[in-house]
Structures are given as structure tokens and as C-alpha cells.
Amino acid sequence: MYRILDLFCGAGGFSYGFSVVFRGNHLAVEIDSIPLKTYLHNSPHSSILQRDISRLHANEITMVLGSAPDIIIASPPCEEFSLANPTSDTPAIERIYGTGTARLLLDTIRLIGDLSPKAFVVENVAALMRSGGKSIAREEFARVGIDEIHFNLVRCHQHRNPSKRLRLFISNIKLDLPRQHPPTVMDAIGNLPPFGLGAIFTCTDPVPNHEFNTVSEVKMKQIRRTARGKGAKHFKASKGKVKPNWVRLRPDRYATSIIGHSRYIHPYEDRLLTVREHARLMSYPDDFIFLGPMQSQYNQVGESVPPLISQLIAKEVKAYIEP
């Protein structure tokens, strides 16, 4: 039996794989009550704490778990480092030691140092390693007595995840995930119940979170005009770059990155993908239910670690703990 602590747990994508691989007590910590409800719905036997992690003490964690955790997983906020953020070219030292959410990386390291788990894995965007971020992370881990850390870059689509996603996993073990080709978009979502006229002639059981997302007629016109691989909308990213949003996915390829505030257009139908279709493209099983307003559900999916990837990482952690 293992004690597992999940910091910034969100809806529970990172925890999902660890709950499959490890039996034991799970404690999830999150400040937002809506994803916490999703987490508890899907992991009813876990303990949860709704806390600002910058004010969380290790003693409270050990009191809830009964002792220090064996494993810590964490996904501190990455918005300030994301290349989609227009200010992401600011030096890492200003962000990590500033007043924004990037500073929560320091609290993550503080708790890891205080609790001394057998294994830890911290997820973030790859851009954290730019502008001095990698050196800062290494120095801060050394400050709490952890000298051996690994910066593991994982391209999720190379490990059977149906969507492209480059993520950094900082850990005390080297991750070597098995490679496998990803399914295409239509392989992942093609058998979900249809909408419109197709629904009339198809008798299927409803799938949770597979609900039509209604948009205005103006936006519908934009959707109808959008070709595959192109975006109906655009936004400004770092260094003045303009990136597409509301991208119409290609049916015969894996999806582009599924991220929180982005939406995607169905390859064949003139509509946005449903929350369930987003979840399928992030390797969530259909029995994983998302709660809260629809916009929050989209964000819960896009801001998570794909469960398929978390399970592969959990297997690596288990091999390390149980050689």
C-alpha cells in the first residue's frame, strides 16, 4: 500500500494512472472547487484538500495521510511559461521569484523537500527550461537537499496519445516511456454518437459529456469556412506570433495539442468538438465523468496530464521503487 500526494490535482488525469498502477491512499490538493468535484466523483475513496498550496504545510499532509507520502506528483500552473502566453519571453527568474502563479513551483519543491518521498514527478510545459528556468529549478531542488533530478521531455503522441502534447516531467528518476504510434482523430472519436440527422437514425446509449456545444450564427459561419488544419480564430502568442484557435482537425492524423482555452472543429461536421471528444483525444476513458459548467469541463481536460501518459509514468515509478 502506497501513500500518494497529488498537488494541483485538477480533474485527476495525473492521478488516474497512479491509481491504476498503485493501491493505496491518495491525497489530492487543489484550490479550485470545480475540478475537485470532478476528482472526487471519479476517485471517491481519495482524500481531498481545497488549499492554496503556498500556504500548505507538510505537517497537514502527513496528518491526513497518516505519514509522509511515498510518491508526490504535481502539476504547478504553467501559464506564465507557455509559449501561447504573450509575456512568456520574460526571464524565468522574474517569473519564478515574482508574484504570479509561476512562483508555485517553489512551493512544490519546498513540499517535496520537507516530505522526502521515494519518488516525485513534477509536470510542466517544456518552455520552463528556457530563459534560465532549468538552472533555477536545479538550484532550488539542491537547496532542499535533492541533487539528482532529471528533466524528461515527453511527446505524448509518441506514446499512443491521440493528440500532440510536449510536456516536461521533472523527477528523481529518468523516464523511458515505451513508444507506440498514436491513433488518428477519427480512430479516437469516430464511434461516438452523431448529432443532427444522424442521431435520428442511430440508436445508441448516451455518452457522458458528449453534448452539442451551441455557438452563435456568426461563429457558425466562421466554422463552415474553415478548412482542415486551419483555424477559425487566432490569438497573439509570445514574440508577436499569431497562432490559430478553433482548428478543424484532420481525420487521418493525430490531433494538435488539446489545451484548456482552445476549441477544435470536427473534421467532417460543422461544429465544435464536445467535451467527450476532447477527452477521447486526451486518452480519457468514457467512464471518467467531468462535472461543472461546460467551459470548465473543457479546461479540466485541456489542463491535465493524459491518463495514458500518467499510467506509463506510474509504471516507471513502480519499477524504480520496486526494482
C-alpha positions as CSV (number, residue, x, y, z in Angstrom):
1,M,0.0,0.0,0.0
2,Y,1.4,3.4,-1.0
3,R,0.6,6.9,0.0
4,I,0.4,9.2,-3.0
5,L,0.1,13.0,-2.9
6,D,-1.2,14.9,-5.9
7,L,-0.5,18.6,-5.8
8,F,-2.5,20.8,-8.2
9,C,-4.6,17.8,-9.0
10,G,-7.1,19.4,-11.2
11,A,-9.7,16.9,-12.5
12,G,-7.4,13.9,-11.8
13,G,-5.7,13.0,-15.1
14,F,-2.3,12.6,-13.4
15,S,-3.7,10.7,-10.5
16,Y,-5.6,8.3,-12.8
17,G,-2.6,6.3,-14.0
18,F,-1.2,6.1,-10.5
19,S,-4.5,4.8,-9.1
20,V,-4.4,2.0,-11.8
21,V,-0.8,1.0,-11.0
22,F,-0.6,1.6,-7.2
23,R,-3.0,0.5,-4.5
24,G,-3.1,2.8,-1.5
25,N,-4.1,6.1,-0.1
26,H,-4.4,9.1,-2.4
27,L,-4.5,12.8,-1.2
28,A,-5.4,15.4,-3.8
29,V,-4.8,19.1,-3.3
30,E,-6.4,21.8,-5.4
31,I,-7.6,25.4,-4.9
32,D,-10.4,25.3,-7.5
33,S,-13.6,23.6,-6.1
34,I,-15.0,22.6,-9.5
35,P,-12.2,20.3,-10.7
36,L,-12.1,18.9,-7.2
37,K,-15.7,17.8,-7.5
38,T,-14.7,16.0,-10.8
39,Y,-11.7,14.4,-9.0
40,L,-13.8,13.2,-6.1
41,H,-16.6,11.9,-8.3
42,N,-14.1,9.7,-10.2
43,S,-11.9,8.8,-7.1
44,P,-14.5,8.6,-4.3
45,H,-12.1,6.8,-1.9
46,S,-9.4,9.5,-2.1
47,S,-8.9,12.3,0.4
48,I,-9.0,15.9,-0.9
49,L,-7.8,19.3,0.4
50,Q,-9.0,22.5,-1.1
51,R,-6.0,24.7,-0.3
52,D,-3.7,27.4,-1.6
53,I,-0.6,25.4,-1.8
54,S,1.6,28.4,-1.0
55,R,0.0,28.2,2.5
56,L,0.1,24.4,2.9
57,H,2.4,22.9,5.4
58,A,3.9,19.4,5.2
59,N,2.5,18.6,8.7
60,E,-1.1,18.9,7.4
61,I,-0.3,16.5,4.6
62,T,1.2,13.9,6.9
63,M,-1.7,14.2,9.3
64,V,-4.3,13.5,6.6
65,L,-2.2,10.6,5.0
66,G,-1.1,9.2,8.3
67,S,2.6,9.6,7.4
68,A,4.7,11.2,4.7
69,P,3.8,10.3,1.1
70,D,5.8,7.6,-0.7
71,I,5.1,9.4,-4.1
72,I,4.4,13.0,-5.0
73,I,3.1,14.1,-8.3
74,A,2.4,17.7,-9.1
75,S,1.3,20.0,-11.9
76,P,2.0,23.6,-10.8
77,P,0.5,26.3,-13.0
78,C,2.3,26.7,-16.3
79,E,0.5,29.7,-17.9
80,E,3.4,32.1,-17.4
81,F,5.8,29.7,-19.2
82,S,3.5,28.7,-22.0
83,L,4.6,29.9,-25.4
84,A,0.9,30.7,-26.0
85,N,1.3,33.5,-23.4
86,P,2.4,36.8,-25.0
87,T,4.7,37.5,-21.9
88,S,6.4,34.1,-21.9
89,D,9.7,35.6,-23.1
90,T,10.2,37.3,-19.7
91,P,13.3,35.9,-18.0
92,A,12.4,32.9,-15.8
93,I,14.0,34.5,-12.7
94,E,11.4,37.3,-12.9
95,R,8.5,34.8,-13.1
96,I,9.6,32.2,-10.6
97,Y,10.6,34.7,-8.0
98,G,7.8,37.1,-8.8
99,T,4.3,37.4,-7.5
100,G,2.5,35.4,-10.2
101,T,1.5,31.7,-10.3
102,A,4.9,30.6,-11.6
103,R,6.1,31.1,-8.0
104,L,4.1,28.0,-7.0
105,L,7.0,25.9,-8.5
106,L,9.0,26.9,-5.4
107,D,6.2,25.7,-3.1
108,T,6.1,22.4,-4.9
109,I,9.8,22.0,-4.4
110,R,9.5,23.1,-0.7
111,L,6.9,20.4,0.0
112,I,8.9,17.7,-1.8
113,G,12.0,18.6,0.2
114,D,10.0,18.6,3.5
115,L,8.2,15.3,2.8
116,S,11.2,13.4,1.2
117,P,9.1,11.0,-0.9
118,K,10.7,7.9,-2.5
119,A,9.8,9.3,-5.9
120,F,8.4,12.5,-7.3
121,V,7.3,13.7,-10.7
122,V,6.5,17.4,-11.4
123,E,4.8,18.2,-14.7
124,N,5.0,21.5,-16.6
125,V,5.5,23.0,-20.1
126,A,8.8,22.4,-21.8
127,A,9.3,26.1,-22.0
128,L,10.0,26.2,-18.3
129,M,13.6,25.2,-19.2
130,R,14.1,28.4,-21.3
131,S,15.5,31.7,-20.1
132,G,17.3,30.2,-17.1
133,G,14.3,28.1,-15.8
134,K,16.2,24.8,-15.8
135,S,19.1,26.2,-13.8
136,I,16.7,27.8,-11.2
137,A,14.8,24.5,-10.8
138,R,18.0,22.6,-10.3
139,E,19.3,25.1,-7.8
140,E,16.0,25.1,-5.8
141,F,16.0,21.3,-5.6
142,A,19.6,21.3,-4.4
143,R,18.6,23.9,-1.8
144,V,16.2,21.3,-0.2
145,G,18.8,18.5,-0.5
146,I,17.9,16.9,-3.8
147,D,20.8,16.9,-6.1
148,E,19.8,14.2,-8.6
149,I,16.9,15.3,-10.8
150,H,16.0,14.5,-14.4
151,F,14.3,16.8,-16.9
152,N,12.3,14.4,-19.0
153,L,10.7,15.7,-22.2
154,V,7.7,13.6,-23.2
155,R,6.0,13.9,-26.6
156,C,2.7,12.3,-25.7
157,H,1.7,11.4,-29.3
158,Q,4.8,9.2,-29.5
159,H,3.4,7.1,-26.7
160,R,-0.1,6.4,-28.2
161,N,-1.8,9.5,-27.0
162,P,-4.2,10.7,-29.8
163,S,-3.1,14.3,-29.6
164,K,0.2,16.1,-29.8
165,R,1.5,17.3,-26.5
166,L,5.0,18.2,-25.4
167,R,5.4,18.2,-21.7
168,L,8.3,18.4,-19.2
169,F,8.4,16.0,-16.3
170,I,10.9,16.8,-13.6
171,S,11.6,13.8,-11.4
172,N,14.2,12.0,-9.3
173,I,14.1,9.1,-11.9
174,K,14.8,9.0,-15.6
175,L,11.7,8.3,-17.5
176,D,11.9,6.0,-20.5
177,L,8.4,5.5,-21.8
178,P,7.6,2.9,-24.4
179,R,6.9,4.3,-27.9
180,Q,3.9,3.5,-30.0
181,H,2.1,5.1,-32.9
182,P,-1.0,7.2,-31.9
183,P,-4.5,6.6,-33.3
184,T,-5.9,9.1,-35.7
185,V,-8.6,11.6,-34.7
186,M,-11.4,9.5,-36.3
187,D,-9.9,6.3,-34.7
188,A,-10.3,8.1,-31.3
189,I,-13.7,9.8,-31.8
190,G,-15.4,8.3,-34.8
191,N,-17.7,5.8,-33.0
192,L,-19.3,8.4,-30.7
193,P,-23.0,9.0,-31.2
194,P,-23.7,11.5,-34.0
195,F,-25.7,14.8,-33.8
196,G,-28.3,16.2,-36.2
197,L,-30.0,14.0,-38.7
198,G,-27.5,11.2,-38.0
199,A,-28.8,11.0,-34.4
200,I,-32.4,10.3,-35.7
201,F,-31.3,7.1,-37.5
202,T,-28.8,5.9,-34.8
203,C,-30.0,4.3,-31.6
204,T,-27.2,4.4,-29.1
205,D,-26.8,4.9,-25.4
206,P,-25.8,8.5,-24.3
207,V,-22.2,9.1,-23.6
208,P,-21.4,11.4,-20.7
209,N,-20.1,14.9,-21.5
210,H,-20.9,14.3,-25.2
211,E,-23.2,17.3,-25.6
212,F,-23.6,19.7,-28.5
213,N,-21.8,23.0,-28.0
214,T,-24.1,25.7,-29.4
215,V,-22.4,28.8,-30.8
216,S,-23.7,32.0,-32.5
217,E,-24.6,32.1,-36.2
218,V,-21.6,34.4,-36.8
219,K,-19.2,31.8,-35.3
220,M,-21.0,29.1,-37.3
221,K,-20.2,30.9,-40.5
222,Q,-16.5,31.0,-39.4
223,I,-16.6,27.3,-38.7
224,R,-18.2,26.5,-42.1
225,R,-15.4,28.4,-43.9
226,T,-12.6,26.7,-42.0
227,A,-10.5,24.1,-43.9
228,R,-8.9,21.2,-42.2
229,G,-5.7,22.2,-40.4
230,K,-6.7,25.8,-40.3
231,G,-8.2,27.9,-37.5
232,A,-11.5,29.9,-37.5
233,K,-9.9,32.2,-34.9
234,H,-6.4,33.4,-34.0
235,F,-4.7,34.8,-30.9
236,K,-1.4,36.6,-30.2
237,A,1.3,34.4,-28.6
238,S,4.8,35.2,-27.4
239,K,7.2,37.2,-29.6
240,G,4.3,38.7,-31.6
241,K,3.4,35.3,-33.2
242,V,-0.2,34.7,-34.2
243,K,-1.5,31.2,-33.5
244,P,-4.7,29.5,-34.7
245,N,-7.6,28.6,-32.4
246,W,-10.8,26.7,-33.3
247,V,-8.7,24.4,-35.6
248,R,-10.5,22.0,-37.8
249,L,-8.8,18.7,-37.2
250,R,-7.6,16.4,-39.9
251,P,-9.4,13.0,-39.7
252,D,-6.4,10.8,-40.7
253,R,-3.8,12.3,-38.3
254,Y,-3.4,12.6,-34.6
255,A,-4.8,15.9,-33.2
256,T,-3.0,19.1,-32.4
257,S,-2.4,19.9,-28.8
258,I,-5.6,19.8,-26.7
259,I,-5.2,22.8,-24.3
260,G,-7.5,24.4,-21.8
261,H,-8.9,27.5,-23.6
262,S,-8.7,26.2,-27.1
263,R,-11.6,24.6,-29.0
264,Y,-11.4,22.3,-32.0
265,I,-13.7,21.7,-35.0
266,H,-14.9,18.3,-36.1
267,P,-13.1,17.0,-39.3
268,Y,-16.3,16.4,-41.2
269,E,-19.1,18.2,-39.3
270,D,-19.5,22.0,-39.0
271,R,-19.4,22.1,-35.2
272,L,-17.0,22.3,-32.3
273,L,-15.9,19.0,-30.7
274,T,-17.7,18.0,-27.5
275,V,-16.0,17.7,-24.1
276,R,-16.1,13.9,-24.5
277,E,-14.3,14.2,-27.9
278,H,-11.7,16.4,-26.3
279,A,-11.4,13.8,-23.5
280,R,-11.0,11.0,-26.0
281,L,-8.2,12.9,-27.7
282,M,-6.5,13.1,-24.3
283,S,-6.9,9.3,-23.7
284,Y,-9.6,9.6,-21.0
285,P,-12.0,6.6,-20.8
286,D,-15.7,7.3,-21.3
287,D,-16.5,6.4,-17.7
288,F,-14.4,9.3,-16.4
289,I,-17.0,12.0,-15.8
290,F,-16.4,15.7,-15.9
291,L,-18.5,18.0,-13.6
292,G,-19.2,21.7,-13.6
293,P,-20.1,24.2,-16.4
294,M,-19.2,23.1,-19.9
295,Q,-16.4,25.7,-20.2
296,S,-14.8,24.4,-17.0
297,Q,-15.1,20.8,-18.3
298,Y,-13.1,21.8,-21.5
299,N,-10.5,23.4,-19.3
300,Q,-10.3,20.5,-17.0
301,V,-9.5,18.2,-19.9
302,G,-7.0,20.5,-21.6
303,E,-5.1,21.4,-18.5
304,S,-4.5,17.8,-17.4
305,V,-1.9,15.1,-17.9
306,P,-3.3,12.5,-20.3
307,P,-4.3,9.4,-18.3
308,L,-2.5,7.1,-20.7
309,I,0.8,9.0,-20.1
310,S,0.2,9.1,-16.4
311,Q,-0.1,5.3,-16.3
312,L,3.1,4.9,-18.3
313,I,4.9,7.2,-15.8
314,A,3.4,5.3,-12.9
315,K,4.8,2.1,-14.2
316,E,8.2,3.7,-14.4
317,V,7.9,4.9,-10.8
318,K,6.9,1.4,-9.7
319,A,9.9,-0.2,-11.4
320,Y,12.1,2.3,-9.6
321,I,10.5,1.8,-6.1
322,E,10.2,-2.0,-6.5
323,P,13.4,-2.9,-8.5
